[in-house]
Amino acid sequence: MIDLCCGTGRLANKFLSGGWLSVICIDLSTDQLAFARCVAPDATFSCQDARSFSWHEQANLVVSMCDSLAHMCSTDDLLAVFKSVCRALKPGGLFIFDLNDDQGFSERRNGPFNIARSDHVATGMSVYNYETRRTNLNVTLCSLADERWIRADFAFEQTYYERPLVEKLLRDAGLSLVDCFDTKLDLKFDFELGRRMYVATR
């Protein structure tokens, strides 16, 4: 499987702990990959742009979580990611990713925020522009790895994409939407309101 925009490697570590034998972590940030190597040392790491990434073997599963694809600043960028995912998937393979919806951006990406979990703590500030549908975030993240806490500070921008546009871009890239879930209401995840999880297939 491929963890696209793997960030700090927390999800990759969960997949490895859950029994996956091969997890490929792809991210453009060398700082994030260095962090991820501490959190998920048994994964394989590759520094690549999500819009043009490739791997020598096609995967049964590609995941991109934690709003990672909202970092794409244009529809062309998001379409390029979807096309790269389509090339990376085996026929019938699954692509699972999440994005904040309008509620997520207006309520949770516009002001101070704090997240506390057993293996990570995050605090930061975000400012949402309703006209451009973009938010700027500054985050401090501390993750637990090998019984020690590792700190990372970073700033980034996210863009809100409406569901109909996301579905169209998936089709244009050669992918088919299987389903779309509200992570809180439909899946009962311990997530905030305003986040959707998409499941697509090649």
Summary of the structure (lengths in Angstrom):
residues: 202
radius of gyration: 16.1
end to end distance: 14.4
largest distance: 44.8
contacts: 630
relative contact order: 0.16
helix: 26%
strand: 41%
